[in-house]
Amino acid sequence: MGDTPEIAAARIEVEQRRGRLMSTAHELQDRVSPKTLARNTWQGAKEKGADLAENTVDAVRARPLAATGIVAALTMFLAREPLMDLASKAVGRVGAKRKSRKARRTKAAQEPSGE
């Protein structure tokens, strides 16, 4: 039994649409593949990083003193433990010197003079 021309045309159209649908499905599969998503995310992150760096350079050029102050404050915050250790050692040395001087003065005051 043969197909009528309308049925044959419908079969051809169905095959064409199936081909377009499969092509679209493969394209979507490529778009949502982990490799493609990772590549796109990495590219976006690189572009944002480059934009951020460029904006930072422009801001530093516009306000070098403010940028220097911020960097100094950030450095002091990050190095706070070593700086506090250094300060406590310096204060300890000053305190030890004061105690030593006071002890010498007290000792000198207690000793009878050689007259």
ROSE-4610 file (N, C-alpha, C; in Angstrom, 1 decimal, always signed):
// ROSE-4610
residu = [M/M/M/G/G/G/D/D/D/T/T/T/P/P/P/E/E/E/I/I/I/A/A/A/A/A/A/A/A/A/R/R/R/I/I/I/E/E/E/V/V/V/E/E/E/Q/Q/Q/R/R/R/R/R/R/G/G/G/R/R/R/L/L/L/M/M/M/S/S/S/T/T/T/A/A/A/H/H/H/E/E/E/L/L/L/Q/Q/Q/D/D/D/R/R/R/V/V/V/S/S/S/P/P/P/K/K/K/T/T/T/L/L/L/A/A/A/R/R/R/N/N/N/T/T/T/W/W/W/Q/Q/Q/G/G/G/A/A/A/K/K/K/E/E/E/K/K/K/G/G/G/A/A/A/D/D/D/L/L/L/A/A/A/E/E/E/N/N/N/T/T/T/V/V/V/D/D/D/A/A/A/V/V/V/R/R/R/A/A/A/R/R/R/P/P/P/L/L/L/A/A/A/A/A/A/T/T/T/G/G/G/I/I/I/V/V/V/A/A/A/A/A/A/L/L/L/T/T/T/M/M/M/F/F/F/L/L/L/A/A/A/R/R/R/E/E/E/P/P/P/L/L/L/M/M/M/D/D/D/L/L/L/A/A/A/S/S/S/K/K/K/A/A/A/V/V/V/G/G/G/R/R/R/V/V/V/G/G/G/A/A/A/K/K/K/R/R/R/K/K/K/S/S/S/R/R/R/K/K/K/A/A/A/R/R/R/R/R/R/T/T/T/K/K/K/A/A/A/A/A/A/Q/Q/Q/E/E/E/P/P/P/S/S/S/G/G/G/E/E/E]
num = [1/1/1/2/2/2/3/3/3/4/4/4/5/5/5/6/6/6/7/7/7/8/8/8/9/9/9/10/10/10/11/11/11/12/12/12/13/13/13/14/14/14/15/15/15/16/16/16/17/17/17/18/18/18/19/19/19/20/20/20/21/21/21/22/22/22/23/23/23/24/24/24/25/25/25/26/26/26/27/27/27/28/28/28/29/29/29/30/30/30/31/31/31/32/32/32/33/33/33/34/34/34/35/35/35/36/36/36/37/37/37/38/38/38/39/39/39/40/40/40/41/41/41/42/42/42/43/43/43/44/44/44/45/45/45/46/46/46/47/47/47/48/48/48/49/49/49/50/50/50/51/51/51/52/52/52/53/53/53/54/54/54/55/55/55/56/56/56/57/57/57/58/58/58/59/59/59/60/60/60/61/61/61/62/62/62/63/63/63/64/64/64/65/65/65/66/66/66/67/67/67/68/68/68/69/69/69/70/70/70/71/71/71/72/72/72/73/73/73/74/74/74/75/75/75/76/76/76/77/77/77/78/78/78/79/79/79/80/80/80/81/81/81/82/82/82/83/83/83/84/84/84/85/85/85/86/86/86/87/87/87/88/88/88/89/89/89/90/90/90/91/91/91/92/92/92/93/93/93/94/94/94/95/95/95/96/96/96/97/97/97/98/98/98/99/99/99/100/100/100/101/101/101/102/102/102/103/103/103/104/104/104/105/105/105/106/106/106/107/107/107/108/108/108/109/109/109/110/110/110/111/111/111/112/112/112/113/113/113/114/114/114/115/115/115]
x = [+0.8/+0.0/+0.9/+0.7/+1.5/+0.9/+1.8/+1.4/+0.9/+0.0/-0.5/+0.5/+0.5/+1.5/+1.4/+0.3/+0.2/+0.9/+0.8/+1.4/+2.9/+3.4/+4.8/+5.4/+4.7/+5.1/+5.2/+4.2/+4.2/+5.3/+5.7/+6.8/+8.1/+8.3/+9.5/+9.6/+8.4/+8.4/+8.8/+8.2/+8.5/+10.0/+10.6/+12.1/+12.9/+12.5/+13.2/+13.1/+11.9/+11.8/+12.5/+12.5/+13.2/+14.7/+15.2/+16.6/+17.0/+16.1/+16.3/+16.2/+15.2/+15.1/+16.4/+16.9/+18.1/+19.3/+19.4/+20.5/+20.4/+19.2/+19.0/+19.3/+18.9/+19.2/+20.7/+21.5/+22.9/+23.6/+23.0/+23.6/+23.3/+22.2/+21.9/+22.7/+22.9/+23.8/+25.2/+25.7/+27.0/+27.1/+26.0/+26.0/+26.0/+25.3/+25.2/+26.2/+27.1/+28.1/+29.0/+29.5/+30.3/+31.6/+32.1/+33.3/+33.1/+31.9/+31.6/+31.2/+30.5/+30.1/+31.4/+32.3/+33.5/+34.3/+34.4/+35.2/+34.6/+33.2/+32.5/+32.7/+32.6/+32.7/+34.2/+35.2/+36.5/+36.8/+36.2/+36.4/+35.8/+34.6/+33.9/+34.7/+35.2/+36.0/+37.3/+37.9/+39.1/+38.7/+37.6/+37.2/+36.9/+36.2/+35.8/+37.1/+38.0/+39.3/+40.1/+40.1/+40.8/+40.1/+38.8/+38.1/+38.4/+38.3/+38.6/+40.0/+41.0/+42.4/+42.5/+41.9/+41.9/+41.3/+40.2/+39.5/+40.3/+41.0/+41.9/+43.1/+43.7/+44.8/+44.3/+43.2/+42.6/+42.4/+41.9/+41.6/+42.9/+43.9/+45.2/+45.8/+45.7/+46.3/+45.6/+44.3/+43.5/+43.8/+44.0/+44.2/+45.3/+46.6/+47.7/+47.9/+47.6/+47.8/+46.8/+45.6/+44.5/+44.8/+45.3/+45.6/+46.8/+47.8/+48.9/+48.5/+47.6/+47.1/+46.3/+45.5/+44.8/+45.7/+46.7/+47.7/+48.4/+48.8/+49.5/+48.6/+47.4/+46.4/+46.2/+46.1/+45.9/+47.1/+48.3/+49.5/+49.6/+49.3/+49.4/+48.4/+47.2/+46.2/+46.7/+47.2/+47.7/+48.9/+49.8/+51.0/+50.8/+49.6/+49.3/+50.0/+50.0/+50.6/+52.1/+52.9/+54.3/+54.6/+53.7/+53.9/+53.6/+52.6/+52.3/+53.4/+54.0/+55.1/+56.3/+56.6/+57.7/+57.4/+56.2/+55.9/+56.0/+55.6/+55.6/+57.1/+57.9/+59.4/+60.0/+59.6/+60.2/+59.7/+58.5/+58.0/+58.6/+58.8/+59.5/+60.9/+61.6/+63.0/+63.0/+62.0/+62.0/+61.6/+60.7/+60.3/+61.5/+62.3/+63.5/+64.5/+64.7/+65.6/+65.2/+63.9/+63.4/+63.6/+63.3/+63.5/+64.9/+65.8/+67.3/+67.7/+67.3/+67.6/+67.1/+65.8/+65.2/+66.0/+66.4/+67.1/+68.5/+69.1/+70.4/+70.2/+69.2/+68.9/+68.6/+67.8/+67.5/+68.7/+69.5/+70.8/+71.7/+71.8/+72.7/+72.2/+70.9/+70.3/+70.5/+70.6/+70.7/+72.1/+73.1/+74.5/+74.9/+75.7/+76.2/+77.3/+77.3/+78.3/+79.6/+80.7/+82.0/+82.6/+82.0/+82.5/+83.1]
y = [-1.2/+0.0/+1.2/+2.2/+3.4/+4.5/+5.4/+6.6/+7.6/+8.4/+9.5/+10.6/+11.5/+12.6/+13.5/+13.6/+14.4/+13.7/+12.3/+11.6/+11.6/+11.5/+11.5/+12.8/+13.9/+15.3/+15.4/+14.9/+15.0/+14.2/+13.0/+12.2/+13.0/+13.7/+14.4/+15.6/+16.3/+17.4/+16.9/+15.8/+15.2/+14.9/+14.3/+14.0/+15.3/+16.3/+17.6/+18.2/+18.2/+18.8/+18.0/+16.7/+15.8/+16.1/+16.4/+16.7/+18.0/+19.1/+20.4/+20.2/+19.4/+19.2/+18.5/+17.5/+16.8/+17.8/+18.6/+19.6/+20.6/+21.0/+21.9/+21.2/+20.0/+19.2/+19.1/+18.8/+18.7/+20.0/+21.1/+22.4/+22.8/+22.5/+22.7/+21.8/+20.6/+19.7/+20.2/+20.8/+21.4/+22.6/+23.4/+24.6/+24.3/+23.3/+23.0/+21.9/+21.5/+20.5/+21.2/+20.4/+20.9/+21.6/+21.1/+21.7/+23.1/+23.2/+24.5/+25.5/+25.0/+25.9/+26.4/+25.5/+25.9/+26.8/+26.6/+27.5/+28.9/+29.0/+30.3/+31.0/+30.2/+30.8/+31.4/+30.6/+31.0/+32.3/+32.3/+33.5/+34.7/+34.5/+35.6/+36.1/+35.2/+35.6/+36.4/+35.9/+36.6/+38.0/+38.2/+39.5/+40.4/+39.9/+40.7/+41.1/+40.1/+40.4/+41.5/+41.4/+42.5/+43.8/+43.8/+45.1/+45.7/+44.8/+45.2/+45.8/+45.1/+45.6/+46.9/+47.1/+48.4/+49.5/+49.2/+50.2/+50.6/+49.6/+49.8/+50.7/+50.4/+51.2/+52.7/+52.8/+54.2/+54.9/+54.2/+54.8/+55.2/+54.4/+54.7/+55.9/+56.0/+57.1/+58.4/+58.3/+59.5/+59.9/+59.0/+59.3/+58.5/+58.9/+58.1/+58.1/+59.2/+59.3/+58.4/+58.5/+57.6/+56.2/+55.8/+54.4/+54.0/+54.9/+54.5/+54.3/+55.2/+55.0/+53.7/+53.3/+52.1/+50.9/+50.9/+49.8/+49.7/+50.9/+50.8/+50.3/+50.7/+50.2/+48.7/+48.2/+46.8/+46.0/+46.5/+45.9/+45.8/+46.8/+46.8/+45.8/+45.8/+44.8/+43.4/+43.1/+41.7/+41.3/+42.3/+42.1/+42.4/+42.5/+42.9/+42.1/+40.8/+39.9/+40.2/+40.1/+40.5/+41.9/+42.8/+44.2/+44.3/+43.6/+43.6/+42.9/+41.9/+41.2/+42.2/+42.8/+43.8/+44.9/+45.4/+46.5/+46.1/+44.8/+44.4/+44.1/+43.7/+43.6/+44.9/+45.9/+47.3/+47.8/+47.7/+48.2/+47.4/+46.1/+45.3/+45.8/+46.2/+46.7/+48.0/+48.9/+50.2/+50.0/+49.1/+48.8/+48.2/+47.4/+46.8/+47.9/+48.8/+49.9/+50.8/+51.0/+51.9/+51.2/+49.9/+49.2/+49.2/+49.0/+49.0/+50.3/+51.4/+52.8/+53.0/+52.6/+52.9/+52.1/+50.9/+50.1/+50.7/+51.2/+51.9/+53.1/+53.9/+55.1/+54.8/+53.8/+53.3/+52.9/+52.1/+51.6/+52.7/+53.7/+54.8/+55.7/+55.8/+56.6/+55.9/+54.6/+53.8/+53.7/+53.8/+53.7/+55.0/+54.8/+56.1/+56.7/+58.0/+58.7/+58.6/+58.6/+58.4/+59.6/+60.4/+61.6/+61.4]
z = [+0.0/+0.0/+0.0/-0.9/-1.0/-0.2/+0.2/+0.9/-0.1/+0.4/-0.5/-0.4/-1.4/-1.4/-0.1/+0.5/+1.7/+2.9/+2.9/+4.0/+3.8/+2.6/+2.2/+2.6/+2.3/+2.7/+4.2/+4.9/+6.3/+6.9/+6.4/+6.9/+6.7/+5.5/+5.2/+6.2/+6.5/+7.4/+8.8/+9.2/+10.5/+10.7/+9.7/+9.7/+9.8/+9.0/+9.1/+10.5/+11.0/+12.4/+13.4/+13.3/+14.2/+14.1/+12.9/+12.8/+13.4/+13.3/+13.9/+15.5/+15.9/+17.4/+17.9/+17.2/+17.7/+17.7/+16.7/+16.6/+17.8/+18.1/+19.2/+20.5/+20.7/+21.9/+22.1/+21.0/+21.1/+21.5/+20.9/+21.2/+22.7/+23.2/+24.6/+25.5/+25.1/+25.8/+25.9/+24.8/+24.9/+25.8/+25.7/+26.6/+28.1/+28.5/+29.9/+30.4/+29.5/+29.9/+31.0/+32.0/+33.0/+32.5/+31.4/+30.8/+30.3/+29.6/+29.0/+30.1/+31.1/+32.2/+33.0/+33.2/+33.9/+33.1/+31.8/+30.9/+30.9/+30.8/+30.8/+32.1/+33.2/+34.5/+34.7/+34.3/+34.4/+33.6/+32.4/+31.5/+32.2/+32.7/+33.4/+34.6/+35.3/+36.5/+36.1/+35.0/+34.6/+34.1/+33.4/+33.0/+34.1/+35.1/+36.3/+37.1/+37.2/+37.9/+37.2/+35.9/+35.1/+35.3/+35.2/+35.5/+36.9/+37.8/+39.2/+39.4/+38.8/+38.8/+38.2/+37.0/+36.3/+37.1/+37.7/+38.6/+39.8/+40.3/+41.5/+41.1/+40.0/+39.5/+39.3/+38.7/+38.5/+39.8/+40.8/+42.1/+42.8/+42.7/+43.4/+42.7/+41.4/+40.7/+41.1/+41.3/+41.6/+43.1/+44.0/+45.4/+46.0/+45.6/+46.1/+47.6/+48.3/+49.7/+50.5/+50.0/+50.7/+50.5/+49.3/+49.0/+49.9/+50.1/+50.9/+52.3/+52.8/+54.2/+54.4/+53.4/+53.4/+53.4/+52.6/+52.5/+53.8/+54.4/+55.7/+56.8/+56.8/+57.9/+57.7/+56.5/+56.2/+56.6/+56.3/+56.7/+58.2/+58.9/+60.3/+60.9/+60.3/+60.8/+60.6/+59.4/+59.1/+60.0/+60.3/+61.1/+62.6/+63.0/+64.4/+65.5/+65.3/+66.3/+66.4/+65.3/+65.5/+66.0/+65.6/+66.1/+67.6/+68.0/+69.5/+70.3/+69.7/+70.4/+70.5/+69.4/+69.4/+70.4/+70.4/+71.3/+72.8/+73.1/+74.5/+74.9/+73.9/+74.2/+74.5/+73.7/+73.9/+75.2/+75.6/+76.8/+78.0/+77.8/+78.8/+79.1/+78.0/+78.2/+78.9/+78.6/+79.2/+80.7/+81.0/+82.4/+83.2/+82.5/+83.2/+83.5/+82.6/+82.8/+83.9/+84.0/+85.1/+86.4/+86.5/+87.7/+88.1/+87.2/+87.5/+88.0/+87.4/+87.8/+89.2/+89.4/+90.8/+91.8/+91.5/+92.5/+92.8/+91.8/+92.0/+92.8/+92.6/+93.4/+94.8/+95.0/+96.4/+97.1/+96.4/+97.0/+97.3/+96.4/+96.7/+97.8/+97.9/+99.0/+100.4/+100.4/+101.6/+102.1/+101.2/+101.5/+102.2/+103.3/+103.9/+103.0/+103.0/+102.2/+102.8/+102.0/+102.5/+103.2/+103.8/+104.5/+105.8]
